[in-house]
Amino acid sequence: MYFKLFVVPGIWSFIVCKVIIGWIGTWLGSPVFGYWFSNLNYQNVYYIPAILGAFALQILVVDVVKTLKSSS
């Protein structure tokens, strides 16, 4: 399956959508998805829920922005 994860073209898409939103998703991943595999963590960041949170939040933000762009 192929996702088009572009909100705006160019470097701003990478900086705003990929890095900042991914970082927020990573931070929220463990509290939302749980604390999996106690040996796969660094301090309070659990790797698998953090990756899932980053992907989920990026897909959600891109979908919301595309929906708002198409409705206006």
C-alpha positions in Angstrom: 0.0 0.0 0.0 1.3 3.4 -0.9 0.7 6.5 1.2 1.2 10.0 -0.2 2.5 11.8 2.9 2.8 15.3 1.5 1.1 18.3 3.1 3.1 21.0 1.3 5.8 20.4 -1.3 9.5 20.8 -0.6 11.6 21.1 2.5 8.7 22.4 4.6 6.9 19.1 4.2 9.8 17.3 5.7 10.4 19.8 8.5 6.8 20.4 9.6 5.1 17.1 8.8 7.7 14.5 9.1 9.9 15.7 11.9 7.8 17.8 14.2 4.6 15.7 13.9 6.6 12.5 14.1 8.3 13.7 17.3 5.0 14.5 18.9 3.6 11.1 17.8 6.7 9.4 19.3 6.2 11.2 22.6 2.5 10.2 22.7 3.0 6.7 21.4 3.7 4.9 24.7 0.9 6.5 26.7 -1.6 5.7 23.9 -0.5 2.3 22.7 1.0 1.0 26.0 4.4 0.0 27.2 5.5 -3.0 25.2 8.7 -5.1 25.7 10.3 -3.7 28.8 13.8 -4.5 27.4 13.2 -2.4 24.2 13.1 1.1 25.8 15.2 4.1 26.5 14.2 5.8 29.7 10.4 6.2 29.3 10.3 5.8 25.5 9.3 2.3 24.3 10.4 1.8 20.7 7.6 0.0 19.1 4.7 2.1 20.5 6.8 5.2 19.7 7.2 4.2 16.1 3.5 3.3 15.8 2.5 6.7 17.4 4.7 8.6 15.0 3.2 6.8 11.9 -0.3 7.1 13.2 -0.1 10.8 13.9 1.6 11.6 10.6 -1.1 9.8 8.6 -3.8 11.5 10.7 -2.4 15.0 10.1 -1.9 14.5 6.4 -5.4 13.1 6.0 -6.9 16.1 7.9 -5.0 18.6 5.9 -5.9 17.0 2.6 -9.5 16.9 3.7 -9.5 20.6 4.6 -7.7 21.5 1.3 -10.2 19.6 -0.8 -13.3 21.0 0.9 -12.2 24.6 0.4 
